[in-house]
């Protein structure tokens, strides 16, 4: 293709590169950024299983991320934050809220198209009965690459003692996000599709009240003037006779509607 280019193309003056858009000013101390999100969802599904008895839930989170300017081989940042949601379990063990604490480090390569995220998540349920042993921790990471036409991610999480002291647990997931840029309504309106497939394995299934299982999802998100409106179809391969110890429909397929605002 290069040999076929006309000769005048070699003598034409080179055009100046387009200027990069200005980066937003940091919103936090030490050159870092503080981001937050508030969500109202018709059902809080965690890895395919309802945490709110198929009822609506209110959620919110806050994260602080700061770059490590002394690292030269690639952009590197550290982050910390929390995320919370209302919950409602069966049986009731005086739980009403889930608080997740997060901390980790991100490595960004190839003009930040490739991101490696290594971190910790601490799941806490304030006010729940101590004997229920709901609190647990997970360690792991994710790898994301943005191809432009789609973003592909994979994550692996490990817990040395999962929910309700159910022992070693592994969660693996693949996720793809596709921006629907061909739908052009306004510069303040955009659409994207998401799809994911995950697998959860647990050492002591009886304590967790569910078998090892697969979960999947497919959804559509519309961003309208900074507000995200989403609808997601979520399902698992757990039968009703085995869901949450048996007889519950909290693992059944369901369409979830949500509205979120990031800031």
C-alpha positions in Angstrom: 0.0 0.0 0.0 2.9 2.4 0.7 4.4 1.8 -2.8 1.1 2.6 -4.4 0.9 6.1 -2.8 1.1 8.9 -5.4 4.4 10.9 -5.5 2.7 14.2 -4.5 1.9 12.6 -1.1 5.6 12.5 -0.3 6.1 16.2 -1.0 3.0 17.6 0.6 3.6 19.5 3.9 3.0 17.4 7.0 -0.1 18.4 8.9 0.4 19.4 12.5 -0.8 16.7 15.0 -4.1 17.4 16.7 -3.6 18.8 20.1 -4.5 16.5 23.0 -7.5 17.5 25.0 -6.6 19.2 28.3 -6.7 16.8 31.3 -9.2 17.7 34.0 -7.8 19.3 37.1 -7.3 16.8 40.1 -10.3 16.7 42.4 -8.3 15.4 45.4 -5.1 16.0 47.3 -1.6 15.1 46.0 -2.8 15.2 42.3 -5.4 12.5 42.8 -9.0 12.2 41.8 -12.1 11.5 43.9 -15.0 9.8 42.0 -18.4 8.7 43.3 -21.5 7.0 42.1 -25.1 6.7 43.4 -27.4 3.9 42.0 -31.0 2.9 42.5 -31.6 -0.7 41.2 -34.7 -2.9 41.0 -32.7 -5.8 42.5 -29.2 -6.1 44.0 -27.7 -9.2 42.2 -24.2 -10.2 43.3 -22.7 -12.7 40.9 -26.2 -13.7 39.7 -27.8 -14.2 43.2 -30.2 -11.6 44.7 -28.9 -10.0 47.9 -32.2 -8.1 48.4 -34.9 -10.8 48.0 -35.6 -9.5 44.4 -36.5 -6.1 45.9 -35.0 -2.7 45.0 -31.7 -1.5 46.6 -30.0 1.8 47.1 -26.2 1.9 46.5 -23.4 4.4 46.6 -19.6 4.5 46.4 -16.6 6.7 46.7 -13.0 6.1 45.4 -9.8 8.1 45.6 -7.0 7.4 43.1 -3.6 9.0 43.0 -0.8 8.5 40.4 2.7 7.6 41.5 4.7 10.2 39.7 8.0 8.6 40.8 7.3 5.5 38.7 8.8 5.9 35.2 8.3 2.6 33.3 4.5 3.1 33.0 1.6 5.1 34.5 0.9 3.6 37.9 -1.7 4.7 40.5 -3.0 3.5 43.8 -6.6 3.7 45.0 -8.8 3.2 48.0 -12.5 3.6 48.7 -15.8 2.1 49.7 -19.1 1.0 48.2 -22.3 0.2 50.0 -25.7 -1.3 49.3 -28.9 -2.1 51.2 -29.3 -5.9 51.6 -31.9 -8.3 52.8 -31.0 -12.0 53.4 -32.9 -15.2 54.1 -32.7 -16.2 56.9 -32.6 -12.7 58.5 -29.5 -12.3 60.7 -30.0 -8.6 61.5 -28.2 -7.4 58.3 -29.4 -4.3 56.5 -26.4 -3.0 54.7 -23.3 -4.2 53.0 -20.1 -2.1 53.0 -17.2 -3.0 50.7 -13.8 -1.5 51.3 -11.4 -1.5 48.4 -7.7 -0.8 47.9 -5.3 -1.6 45.1 -2.8 -0.5 42.5 -3.3 0.0 38.7 -0.7 -0.4 36.0 -1.5 1.2 32.7 0.3 0.4 29.4 -0.1 1.1 25.7 -1.3 4.7 26.2 -3.5 3.4 29.0 -5.5 1.0 26.7 -4.2 -2.0 28.8 -4.9 -1.8 32.5 -3.8 -4.3 35.2 -5.6 -3.8 38.5 -4.4 -5.7 41.6 -6.4 -5.3 44.8 -8.3 -6.3 47.9 -12.0 -6.1 48.7 -13.3 -6.4 52.2 -17.0 -7.3 52.5 -18.6 -6.2 55.8 -22.1 -6.3 57.1 -22.4 -3.9 60.0 -25.0 -4.9 62.7 -25.3 -8.6 61.5 -25.3 -11.3 64.1 -21.7 -12.3 64.9 -22.5 -16.0 64.7 -23.5 -15.7 61.0 -19.9 -14.9 60.1 -20.9 -12.9 57.1 -17.7 -10.8 56.8 -15.0 -12.0 54.4 -12.1 -10.7 52.2 -11.1 -11.3 48.6 -7.8 -10.8 46.8 -7.2 -10.7 43.1 -7.0 -8.7 40.0 -8.4 -7.8 36.6 -6.9 -7.2 33.1 -8.7 -4.9 30.7 -7.9 -3.9 27.1 -9.7 -1.3 25.1 -9.8 -2.1 21.4 -11.9 1.0 20.7 -14.8 -0.9 19.1 -15.0 -3.0 22.3 -13.4 -3.3 25.7 -12.6 -6.8 27.0 -11.8 -7.6 30.6 -11.1 -10.7 32.7 -10.9 -11.0 36.5 -9.9 -13.6 39.1 -10.8 -13.3 42.8 -9.8 -15.5 45.7 -11.1 -15.6 49.2 -9.3 -17.7 51.9 -12.6 -17.9 53.9 -15.7 -16.9 51.9 -19.1 -15.7 53.0 -20.5 -17.5 56.1 -17.1 -19.2 56.6 -17.6 -21.4 53.6 -13.9 -21.9 53.0 -11.7 -21.3 50.0 -13.5 -19.7 47.1 -12.6 -18.6 43.5 -14.5 -16.3 41.2 -13.5 -16.0 37.5 -15.3 -13.7 35.0 -14.9 -12.5 31.4 -16.7 -9.3 30.5 -17.1 -7.3 27.2 -18.4 -3.8 26.7 -19.3 -2.6 23.2 -20.0 1.1 22.6 -22.9 1.6 20.2 -21.3 4.7 18.5 -23.4 4.3 15.4 -26.4 5.4 17.3 -26.1 9.2 17.2 -28.8 11.3 18.8 -26.8 14.0 20.6 -23.3 14.5 21.9 -24.8 14.1 25.4 -26.5 10.8 24.6 -24.6 7.5 24.1 -25.3 3.7 24.3 -23.3 0.6 25.1 -23.9 -3.1 25.5 -22.3 -5.3 28.1 -22.0 -9.1 28.4 -20.4 -11.3 31.0 -19.8 -14.9 32.0 -18.6 -15.9 35.4 -18.0 -19.0 37.6 -18.1 -19.2 41.4 -16.6 -22.1 43.2 -16.8 -22.6 47.0 -15.1 -25.2 49.3 -18.0 -25.8 51.6 -21.2 -25.5 49.5 -23.5 -26.4 52.4 -22.3 -23.4 54.5 -22.7 -21.2 51.5 -26.1 -22.7 50.8 -25.4 -22.9 47.0 -23.5 -25.2 44.7 -20.6 -24.2 42.6 -22.3 -22.3 39.7 -22.1 -20.3 36.5 -23.7 -16.9 36.0 -24.1 -14.7 33.0 -25.5 -11.4 32.0 -26.3 -9.2 29.0 -27.4 -5.6 29.2 -27.9 -2.2 27.6 -26.8 1.1 29.1 -28.0 4.5 27.9 -26.2 7.6 29.1 -28.4 10.6 29.0 -26.9 13.9 30.0 -24.6 12.2 32.5 -27.2 9.8 34.0 -26.9 6.0 33.2 -30.1 4.1 32.6 -29.5 0.4 32.4 -31.4 -2.8 31.8 -29.6 -6.1 32.4 -30.8 -9.7 32.0 -29.1 -11.9 34.7 -29.2 -15.7 35.1 -27.5 -18.6 36.8 -27.5 -22.4 36.4 -28.7 -22.9 40.0 -32.1 -24.6 40.2 -34.8 -23.3 42.5 -34.5 -26.5 44.5 -30.9 -25.7 45.4 -31.0 -21.8 45.5 -30.1 -20.5 49.0 -30.6 -23.9 50.5 -33.6 -24.8 48.4 -37.0 -23.4 47.4 -36.1 -19.8 46.6 -36.2 -17.9 43.3 -33.3 -15.6 44.1 -31.1 -17.4 41.5 -33.7 -17.4 38.7 -33.4 -15.3 35.5 -34.4 -11.7 36.0 -34.3 -8.3 34.2 -32.7 -5.7 36.4 -33.4 -2.0 35.9 -31.1 0.7 37.3 -30.4 4.4 37.3 -27.0 5.7 38.2 -25.2 9.1 38.5 -21.4 9.4 38.6 -19.6 12.4 39.9 
